[in-house]
């Protein structure tokens, strides 16, 4: 590595990053629903469980001296499972509904990014290498994961169904990728667009697997689907090592 490059504690944004991210967001949907629905703990208790795990993992991530793939992805999974239960609690228990919940959460994402930019002058993930920026990073990620859950549920409930919703969000990610390679649109903006879109993609794919046949799903057991996804993520991390992101000092 160039001696002028500063290593980060998050992975470089590569194709493998996006593959694992989509798998993790799908696991977030099936895992969150397993705890809140299959175990019948409810959205509020599920949120408390996953937020507690998230806070502990974020603290470990901030305390770490270098990039640890298993720790990083465990923290991402905690954020996406917490996002699932928080979005369901807001949409269903608080009665905001999918449109209201999505609008509220989108405003929170913008507020988080604005606070981050006001403090640091950038929201590039390549600068995530100090505790303060890490806090902004994980807050923004968790809120965006929650927004993605609400968007996925809204799309599926609006008549697209789970398969249609997955196709729509997949097309959105493909469009962002095309902009990345063919235009000069800010890569920072495109990153956050893609990051947000992967969550509703994972939500609709997760629901497609575990919802009953009568509701357009495949009726796969949520715990089984979650176990399979966790195993695939683990295999990806072990078989295809990732490198830490770097920024030139």
Backbone bond lengths (Angstrom), bond angles and torsions (degrees), N, CA, C in turn:
res aa  C-N    CA-C-N  psi(-1)  N-CA   C-N-CA  omega(-1)  CA-C   N-CA-C  phi
1 X - - - 1.472 - - 1.520 110.01 -
2 X 1.308 116.72 141.71 1.461 122.25 177.64 1.523 109.49 -57.09
3 X 1.348 116.77 134.33 1.470 119.48 -176.67 1.523 112.01 -66.14
4 X 1.335 116.59 -17.99 1.466 119.63 178.42 1.527 112.27 -89.00
5 X 1.335 117.07 -0.28 1.457 120.54 -179.79 1.525 109.98 -93.13
6 X 1.324 115.77 134.97 1.459 121.82 -179.65 1.520 108.93 -101.84
7 X 1.314 117.13 121.93 1.465 121.55 -178.16 1.526 110.82 -74.45
8 X 1.309 115.42 145.03 1.457 122.20 178.12 1.522 109.41 -104.45
9 X 1.326 116.21 173.66 1.463 120.97 176.38 1.516 111.30 -103.93
10 X 1.335 116.24 14.61 1.458 121.13 174.64 1.526 107.80 -121.81
11 X 1.332 118.13 158.08 1.462 119.92 -175.39 1.522 113.11 -76.13
12 X 1.320 114.69 156.17 1.461 120.26 171.93 1.525 108.82 -63.97
13 X 1.319 116.29 145.03 1.470 120.69 -177.84 1.521 108.64 -83.38
14 X 1.315 114.96 97.29 1.461 122.57 -179.15 1.530 108.57 -122.87
15 X 1.325 115.62 -179.85 1.467 119.70 176.84 1.521 110.98 -58.86
16 X 1.339 117.12 -40.20 1.463 119.93 179.66 1.527 110.98 -63.78
17 X 1.325 117.09 -35.66 1.464 120.29 176.40 1.524 110.07 -56.53
18 X 1.334 116.86 -47.38 1.460 120.13 -177.01 1.531 111.79 -69.77
19 X 1.325 116.99 -35.57 1.466 119.51 178.12 1.526 110.52 -62.52
20 X 1.333 115.98 -48.86 1.470 119.26 -179.65 1.521 110.51 -67.13
21 X 1.331 117.06 -36.00 1.468 119.89 179.14 1.526 111.03 -61.30
22 X 1.326 117.72 -43.78 1.462 120.59 179.64 1.529 110.50 -65.95
23 X 1.332 116.72 -41.66 1.467 120.37 176.50 1.530 110.40 -61.21
24 X 1.335 116.18 -42.28 1.465 120.44 -178.64 1.522 111.70 -65.71
25 X 1.329 117.04 -38.87 1.460 118.97 179.85 1.528 111.25 -70.81
26 X 1.333 116.58 -32.03 1.457 119.38 175.35 1.524 109.92 -67.79
27 X 1.339 116.66 -42.13 1.460 120.97 174.99 1.524 110.94 -61.76
28 X 1.340 116.50 -36.73 1.457 119.46 178.00 1.510 112.19 -58.74
29 X 1.334 116.73 -38.10 1.461 120.73 179.67 1.516 111.29 -70.51
30 X 1.340 117.26 -51.14 1.468 119.80 -177.96 1.526 111.16 -69.11
31 X 1.345 116.66 -37.78 1.461 119.89 179.79 1.517 112.67 -68.82
32 X 1.335 115.98 -43.29 1.460 119.36 177.68 1.507 112.24 -62.51
33 X 1.334 116.45 -42.90 1.468 120.15 179.30 1.525 111.68 -68.68
34 X 1.338 117.23 -31.08 1.462 120.07 177.32 1.519 110.69 -60.50
35 X 1.331 115.77 -46.00 1.466 120.03 -178.01 1.527 111.59 -71.23
36 X 1.339 116.73 -46.91 1.468 119.38 -174.96 1.521 113.40 -76.95
37 X 1.346 117.15 -32.72 1.468 120.36 -175.14 1.526 112.77 -106.05
38 X 1.333 117.40 -56.65 1.469 118.99 -176.99 1.523 112.05 -63.94
39 X 1.329 117.07 -40.93 1.457 120.59 177.31 1.519 112.04 -84.68
40 X 1.344 115.61 -5.32 1.467 122.12 176.37 1.536 112.88 58.02
41 X 1.330 116.36 37.05 1.460 120.16 178.73 1.526 112.40 -89.26
42 X 1.324 116.10 -16.18 1.455 119.90 179.40 1.517 111.97 86.24
43 X 1.324 115.32 164.97 1.459 120.74 -175.48 1.528 112.24 -70.95
44 X 1.323 118.13 -37.37 1.458 120.43 -176.65 1.529 111.07 -68.28
45 X 1.329 116.90 -46.20 1.468 120.28 178.85 1.529 109.89 -66.35
46 X 1.338 116.46 -41.47 1.457 119.68 177.17 1.516 111.58 -59.43
47 X 1.328 116.44 -42.09 1.463 120.46 177.76 1.519 111.26 -62.07
48 X 1.320 117.03 -42.53 1.468 120.85 179.67 1.529 110.79 -61.94
49 X 1.319 116.78 -41.03 1.471 121.08 179.74 1.527 110.85 -63.93
50 X 1.323 115.85 -50.59 1.463 119.24 -175.36 1.521 112.65 -72.85
51 X 1.330 117.37 -34.13 1.467 118.82 177.12 1.524 111.05 -67.11
52 X 1.335 116.37 -37.27 1.468 119.65 176.64 1.523 110.43 -61.68
53 X 1.332 115.63 -46.55 1.472 119.96 177.64 1.524 110.77 -61.23
54 X 1.340 116.51 -40.07 1.459 120.81 -178.98 1.526 111.25 -64.18
55 X 1.323 117.40 -45.20 1.464 120.78 -179.84 1.526 110.84 -60.88
56 X 1.323 116.79 -42.74 1.468 120.80 179.35 1.525 110.44 -63.66
57 X 1.337 116.82 -45.65 1.457 120.60 -177.86 1.531 111.93 -68.26
58 X 1.334 117.31 -38.26 1.467 119.93 176.85 1.532 109.83 -63.18
59 X 1.340 116.91 -41.11 1.467 120.26 177.91 1.526 110.75 -60.90
60 X 1.334 116.77 -41.65 1.470 120.70 177.77 1.523 110.97 -66.38
61 X 1.332 116.15 -39.05 1.467 120.98 179.31 1.526 110.30 -63.77
62 X 1.314 117.19 -42.59 1.463 121.26 -180.00 1.529 110.58 -68.25
63 X 1.334 116.65 -36.97 1.466 120.84 -178.99 1.525 112.66 -74.15
64 X 1.322 117.34 -21.72 1.467 121.11 -178.30 1.527 110.53 -63.87
65 X 1.334 115.64 149.20 1.455 120.51 -178.81 1.522 113.11 -93.58
66 X 1.331 116.34 -14.37 1.460 120.08 -179.68 1.521 109.80 -151.50
67 X 1.304 116.06 177.11 1.459 122.18 -178.68 1.529 110.80 -72.86
68 X 1.336 115.77 124.88 1.461 122.64 175.50 1.529 107.51 -120.79
69 X 1.324 118.25 107.82 1.467 120.49 -174.83 1.531 114.12 -54.22
70 X 1.336 117.48 -45.24 1.457 119.74 -176.43 1.530 111.09 -66.08
71 X 1.327 116.65 -39.39 1.466 120.47 178.19 1.522 110.36 -66.71
72 X 1.329 116.63 -45.00 1.462 119.34 -179.03 1.523 111.09 -59.82
73 X 1.337 117.73 -49.90 1.456 120.02 -176.11 1.523 112.30 -72.03
74 X 1.327 117.76 -28.92 1.465 119.23 173.06 1.529 109.84 -63.51
75 X 1.335 116.82 -38.00 1.464 120.98 178.85 1.526 110.44 -68.69
76 X 1.322 117.39 -40.19 1.468 120.86 176.24 1.531 110.12 -61.15
77 X 1.323 117.22 -44.86 1.466 120.43 -179.71 1.522 110.66 -63.66
78 X 1.337 116.91 -39.84 1.469 119.53 177.16 1.526 110.61 -62.74
79 X 1.332 116.92 -38.28 1.468 119.63 -179.55 1.527 111.12 -68.63
80 X 1.332 116.62 -35.91 1.462 118.52 -177.24 1.530 112.38 -79.30
81 X 1.350 117.75 -31.84 1.465 119.12 174.33 1.529 110.06 -70.90
82 X 1.330 116.07 -39.44 1.469 119.07 175.46 1.524 110.00 -63.16
83 X 1.333 116.32 -38.97 1.459 120.14 177.89 1.509 112.24 -61.36
84 X 1.326 116.66 -38.46 1.471 120.83 178.37 1.516 111.42 -61.23
85 X 1.324 116.75 -52.04 1.468 119.62 -176.23 1.527 111.87 -70.89
86 X 1.352 117.46 -34.61 1.467 119.36 178.01 1.522 111.39 -66.69
87 X 1.336 116.61 -42.89 1.463 119.38 179.18 1.521 110.88 -64.79
88 X 1.333 117.13 -43.05 1.465 120.32 178.93 1.519 111.05 -64.04
89 X 1.329 117.03 -36.77 1.469 120.50 178.55 1.524 110.17 -65.49
90 X 1.342 116.45 -43.93 1.468 120.00 -179.66 1.527 111.03 -67.57
91 X 1.340 116.76 -45.65 1.464 121.21 -174.78 1.523 112.28 -70.49
92 X 1.337 116.22 -40.63 1.460 120.17 -170.95 1.530 113.25 -104.60
93 X 1.333 117.16 -51.23 1.458 119.24 -177.31 1.522 112.24 -71.89
94 X 1.341 116.87 -40.92 1.473 119.95 179.62 1.519 112.01 -86.32
95 X 1.327 116.47 -13.21 1.459 120.07 175.25 1.510 115.81 76.93
96 X 1.353 118.22 21.60 1.459 119.08 178.58 1.524 111.46 -72.74
97 X 1.343 116.32 -22.11 1.459 120.11 -177.44 1.514 110.73 76.79
98 X 1.338 116.43 164.93 1.461 119.77 -177.80 1.531 113.12 -64.19
99 X 1.338 120.01 -45.34 1.478 118.79 178.78 1.527 112.03 -62.86
100 X 1.333 116.42 -47.62 1.457 119.62 -178.90 1.516 112.20 -63.14
101 X 1.341 115.96 -43.44 1.458 119.80 178.98 1.519 111.78 -63.71
102 X 1.334 117.12 -40.97 1.465 120.97 -179.23 1.527 111.32 -65.13
103 X 1.327 116.37 -43.14 1.472 120.26 -179.98 1.531 110.47 -64.47
104 X 1.336 115.85 -43.93 1.468 120.08 179.75 1.529 111.14 -62.23
105 X 1.327 116.22 -44.27 1.461 120.28 -177.81 1.527 111.83 -70.79
106 X 1.338 117.31 -34.53 1.453 120.32 176.29 1.529 109.93 -63.16
107 X 1.318 116.17 -40.00 1.469 120.05 177.43 1.527 110.76 -63.45
108 X 1.329 116.92 -37.36 1.466 120.56 178.48 1.523 111.35 -67.92
109 X 1.334 117.36 -38.08 1.465 120.27 176.45 1.527 110.01 -61.84
110 X 1.336 116.53 -46.51 1.462 120.26 179.10 1.524 110.99 -62.14
111 X 1.329 116.81 -39.23 1.464 120.57 179.64 1.527 110.68 -65.70
112 X 1.320 116.56 -40.75 1.469 120.41 178.88 1.526 111.25 -64.56
113 X 1.332 115.82 -45.01 1.470 119.68 178.33 1.533 111.11 -64.80
114 X 1.334 116.41 -38.43 1.470 120.16 -179.90 1.529 110.70 -65.06
115 X 1.343 116.80 -42.59 1.472 120.59 179.12 1.524 110.22 -64.62
116 X 1.319 116.14 -40.82 1.462 121.31 177.96 1.534 110.22 -62.18
117 X 1.326 116.66 -47.03 1.461 120.85 -179.04 1.534 110.81 -65.25
118 X 1.315 116.88 -40.81 1.465 121.22 -179.99 1.527 110.10 -62.17
119 X 1.332 116.67 -37.02 1.460 120.74 -177.74 1.524 112.63 -78.65
120 X 1.349 116.23 -39.25 1.463 119.78 -170.30 1.525 114.91 -113.86
121 X 1.331 117.87 -14.25 1.451 120.46 -178.20 1.520 114.16 80.63
122 X 1.323 117.73 4.81 1.462 123.22 178.52 1.522 108.79 -163.28
123 X 1.333 115.91 156.67 1.467 120.51 173.37 1.531 109.25 -122.79
124 X 1.334 116.09 23.64 1.453 120.85 178.45 1.525 110.58 -69.93
125 X 1.312 116.32 134.02 1.462 119.69 179.71 1.525 111.17 -71.17
126 X 1.316 117.91 -15.08 1.456 120.27 177.65 1.523 112.31 -68.83
127 X 1.329 117.18 -13.61 1.467 120.55 -179.75 1.524 112.35 -97.79
128 X 1.319 117.26 6.64 1.470 120.36 -177.24 1.525 108.76 -79.10
129 X 1.328 115.85 88.41 1.457 119.78 -178.41 1.525 112.36 -147.46
130 X 1.341 117.77 6.93 1.464 121.46 174.75 1.526 108.35 -125.86
131 X 1.330 117.88 154.14 1.462 120.01 -178.29 1.527 114.04 -54.16
132 X 1.334 117.10 -40.92 1.472 119.21 -178.05 1.522 111.10 -64.98
133 X 1.333 116.81 -43.76 1.462 119.56 179.28 1.525 110.31 -68.27
134 X 1.317 117.34 -35.55 1.465 120.13 177.14 1.524 111.27 -60.87
135 X 1.325 117.26 -38.88 1.462 120.36 178.03 1.526 109.84 -62.51
136 X 1.333 117.21 -46.98 1.469 120.46 176.67 1.531 110.33 -57.99
137 X 1.319 116.24 -43.92 1.468 122.06 -178.09 1.521 111.10 -59.02
138 X 1.326 117.22 -50.10 1.464 119.88 -175.13 1.525 112.20 -73.20
139 X 1.329 117.72 -32.46 1.469 119.38 174.83 1.530 109.49 -64.55
140 X 1.333 116.55 -47.54 1.465 120.64 -179.20 1.522 110.76 -61.98
141 X 1.316 116.45 -42.47 1.462 120.33 -179.53 1.524 110.67 -62.79
142 X 1.322 117.00 -45.40 1.467 119.79 -177.51 1.522 111.60 -65.23
143 X 1.332 116.82 -41.62 1.464 119.50 178.59 1.530 110.38 -66.37
144 X 1.340 116.62 -38.90 1.467 119.10 179.63 1.522 111.17 -67.91
145 X 1.339 117.38 -33.83 1.463 120.31 176.36 1.532 109.94 -65.30
146 X 1.321 116.07 -39.22 1.462 120.34 179.10 1.524 110.59 -66.54
147 X 1.340 116.12 -43.35 1.464 120.83 176.08 1.522 110.78 -58.57
148 X 1.325 116.74 -43.82 1.457 120.35 -178.90 1.509 113.13 -60.75
149 X 1.327 116.85 -37.87 1.465 120.54 176.62 1.521 110.84 -61.33
150 X 1.330 115.96 -47.49 1.466 120.26 -179.29 1.530 111.02 -63.12
151 X 1.331 117.13 -40.74 1.465 120.54 179.26 1.529 111.16 -64.65
152 X 1.334 116.48 -41.66 1.460 120.02 179.36 1.513 111.83 -62.90
153 X 1.334 116.45 -44.77 1.466 120.47 179.31 1.527 111.03 -66.15
154 X 1.322 116.06 -38.11 1.471 120.51 179.82 1.529 110.28 -63.91
155 X 1.335 116.20 -44.94 1.466 120.20 -179.58 1.527 111.25 -62.48
156 X 1.346 116.16 -44.93 1.464 120.30 -178.91 1.523 111.08 -65.28
157 X 1.339 116.14 -37.31 1.459 120.45 -176.87 1.525 112.27 -78.24
158 X 1.339 117.17 -17.98 1.463 120.31 -175.73 1.525 113.36 -82.35
159 X 1.321 116.95 -0.09 1.459 120.34 177.87 1.515 114.11 118.58
160 X 1.336 116.83 -12.15 1.458 119.26 179.36 1.523 111.89 -72.98
161 X 1.332 115.74 -28.49 1.456 119.18 -174.59 1.517 110.34 76.83
162 X 1.332 115.91 174.95 1.461 119.08 -176.59 1.527 111.45 -71.50
163 X 1.325 116.80 -41.75 1.462 119.68 178.50 1.514 111.92 -65.01
164 X 1.339 116.69 -44.52 1.455 120.82 178.94 1.515 112.05 -64.09
165 X 1.345 115.87 -40.06 1.457 119.60 177.97 1.520 111.71 -62.93
166 X 1.350 116.27 -42.41 1.463 120.55 179.03 1.530 110.57 -61.96
167 X 1.326 116.75 -42.23 1.465 120.23 178.71 1.523 111.43 -64.03
168 X 1.335 116.88 -40.73 1.457 120.23 -178.98 1.525 111.28 -64.40
169 X 1.337 116.69 -47.80 1.459 119.33 -178.58 1.533 111.05 -70.84
170 X 1.341 116.89 -33.32 1.461 119.47 174.52 1.518 111.20 -62.65
171 X 1.332 116.62 -40.71 1.463 120.72 177.08 1.524 110.63 -64.85
172 X 1.330 116.27 -36.61 1.463 119.68 177.77 1.520 111.79 -63.04
173 X 1.336 116.80 -41.47 1.465 120.87 177.70 1.522 110.49 -65.60
174 X 1.334 116.93 -40.49 1.467 120.55 177.79 1.527 111.05 -61.98
175 X 1.340 116.16 -37.97 1.462 120.31 178.36 1.530 110.96 -65.84
176 X 1.324 116.83 -40.17 1.467 120.65 177.44 1.527 110.08 -63.57
177 X 1.343 116.24 -42.44 1.470 120.10 178.16 1.530 110.72 -61.01
178 X 1.326 116.72 -40.56 1.466 120.34 178.82 1.525 110.59 -63.29
179 X 1.326 117.02 -41.17 1.462 120.54 177.63 1.528 110.85 -63.34
180 X 1.322 115.73 -37.24 1.471 120.73 -179.55 1.523 110.98 -61.00
181 X 1.333 116.03 -43.66 1.461 120.33 -174.08 1.523 114.42 -88.97
182 X 1.327 117.93 -16.99 1.472 119.00 -172.96 1.522 114.56 -119.31
183 X 1.319 118.02 -5.90 1.460 119.82 -178.41 1.530 110.12 -132.10
184 X 1.323 114.58 177.88 1.461 120.44 177.43 1.529 111.79 -105.64
185 X 1.319 116.22 19.90 1.469 119.80 176.27 1.524 108.73 -58.58
186 X 1.320 116.59 140.75 1.471 122.21 -178.23 1.525 111.96 -47.70
187 X 1.322 115.84 124.91 1.461 119.87 178.15 1.524 111.77 -67.25
188 X 1.318 116.44 -27.74 1.469 120.05 177.00 1.529 109.70 -65.78
189 X 1.337 116.30 -46.04 1.462 120.92 177.51 1.528 110.52 -61.31
190 X 1.325 116.71 -44.95 1.463 120.21 -178.24 1.526 111.10 -65.40
191 X 1.336 116.99 -35.46 1.468 119.17 177.33 1.521 110.84 -59.25
192 X 1.332 116.07 -49.17 1.459 118.65 -176.52 1.525 111.48 -69.04
193 X 1.327 117.36 -33.20 1.462 119.79 174.53 1.530 110.73 -61.67
194 X 1.337 115.78 -47.51 1.466 120.03 179.89 1.518 110.89 -65.87
195 X 1.327 116.45 -40.03 1.466 120.03 -178.77 1.526 110.73 -61.34
196 X 1.334 116.35 -43.75 1.464 120.12 179.24 1.524 110.67 -66.69
197 X 1.337 117.76 -41.92 1.469 120.86 -176.37 1.525 113.01 -68.19
198 X 1.343 117.56 -28.60 1.470 118.02 179.36 1.519 111.66 -65.50
199 X 1.337 117.09 -26.08 1.465 118.62 -178.14 1.525 112.32 -71.02
200 X 1.340 120.66 -50.67 1.469 118.40 176.17 1.524 112.55 -64.30
201 X 1.336 117.26 -28.85 1.468 118.87 173.83 1.524 109.63 -61.65
202 X 1.331 116.43 -48.32 1.461 119.85 178.00 1.515 112.43 -63.08
203 X 1.337 116.62 -37.51 1.461 120.28 -179.90 1.518 111.46 -63.94
204 X 1.328 117.12 -45.06 1.466 119.84 -178.22 1.529 111.30 -71.20
205 X 1.337 117.02 -37.16 1.467 119.41 176.78 1.530 110.21 -65.93
206 X 1.338 116.63 -42.65 1.458 120.22 178.45 1.512 111.75 -61.51
207 X 1.326 116.67 -44.24 1.463 120.26 178.40 1.524 111.56 -66.74
208 X 1.324 116.11 -35.60 1.472 119.96 178.18 1.531 110.54 -60.37
209 X 1.318 116.42 -37.92 1.460 119.48 179.49 1.526 112.38 -71.04
210 X 1.349 117.70 -43.03 1.464 117.50 -167.54 1.535 115.86 -104.04
211 X 1.323 118.01 -9.16 1.461 118.37 178.87 1.529 110.73 -74.03
212 X 1.355 117.56 154.35 1.473 120.87 179.81 1.528 111.81 -61.31
213 X 1.314 115.46 156.63 1.460 120.84 178.21 1.525 111.34 -58.22
214 X 1.343 115.70 -35.72 1.463 120.22 -178.69 1.523 112.46 -65.17
215 X 1.341 117.09 -19.33 1.463 121.61 179.89 1.533 112.10 -106.74
216 X 1.328 115.92 13.48 1.457 119.57 176.49 1.509 115.28 90.07
217 X 1.344 117.87 10.16 1.454 121.35 179.44 1.517 111.97 -100.53
218 X 1.330 115.32 -176.29 1.463 121.41 179.84 1.525 112.73 -100.30
219 X 1.331 116.30 -4.62 1.471 122.14 176.70 1.532 112.69 60.63
220 X 1.341 117.06 35.87 1.460 121.31 174.21 1.525 108.32 -81.88
221 X 1.312 117.61 137.38 1.461 121.61 179.37 1.528 110.99 -55.00
222 X 1.327 117.33 131.24 1.472 120.38 179.43 1.531 112.07 -60.42
223 X 1.336 119.06 -46.86 1.472 118.00 178.69 1.527 112.83 -60.24
224 X 1.330 116.80 -40.13 1.463 119.86 179.38 1.529 110.47 -66.36
225 X 1.324 116.41 -45.51 1.468 120.13 178.41 1.525 110.51 -60.01
226 X 1.327 116.72 -41.13 1.468 120.58 179.71 1.522 110.93 -64.42
227 X 1.328 116.85 -41.89 1.468 120.76 179.76 1.526 111.02 -64.23
228 X 1.323 116.83 -41.19 1.464 120.93 179.46 1.530 110.26 -64.24
229 X 1.323 116.46 -45.73 1.463 120.47 179.95 1.525 111.61 -62.68
230 X 1.338 116.37 -41.85 1.465 120.42 178.90 1.523 110.56 -62.36
231 X 1.325 116.56 -40.30 1.470 120.62 179.31 1.522 111.36 -65.55
232 X 1.334 116.76 -40.33 1.474 120.38 179.76 1.528 110.36 -66.47
233 X 1.329 117.08 -41.88 1.466 120.99 178.07 1.520 109.85 -61.44
234 X 1.328 116.33 -46.28 1.461 120.56 179.15 1.525 111.05 -59.19
235 X 1.325 116.67 -42.86 1.459 120.83 179.52 1.521 111.15 -63.96
236 X 1.333 117.13 -40.76 1.468 120.87 179.01 1.526 111.37 -62.23
237 X 1.333 116.33 -43.49 1.464 120.42 -178.73 1.524 110.68 -65.51
238 X 1.324 116.00 -40.17 1.464 120.27 -177.13 1.528 112.20 -75.51
239 X 1.325 116.43 -38.83 1.465 119.75 -174.33 1.524 113.07 -82.36
240 X 1.324 116.08 -29.20 1.459 120.12 -175.97 1.525 109.58 -125.94
241 X 1.321 116.92 81.95 1.471 121.13 -177.88 1.520 111.99 -55.23
242 X 1.318 115.55 143.85 1.453 121.40 179.83 1.522 110.13 -108.46
243 X 1.310 115.15 155.85 1.463 119.95 176.44 1.517 109.61 -106.64
244 X 1.307 115.22 154.70 1.455 119.59 178.62 1.520 110.04 -72.95
245 X 1.319 115.62 148.51 1.456 120.18 174.50 1.538 108.69 -67.88
246 X 1.295 116.46 152.76 1.449 120.72 179.04 1.512 110.63 -132.14
247 X 1.312 114.70 156.09 1.467 120.55 174.58 1.512 107.60 -136.77
248 X 1.321 117.19 137.44 1.452 120.22 179.54 1.539 109.79 -75.00
249 X 1.300 113.98 127.67 1.466 119.47 -177.70 1.522 111.14 -75.21
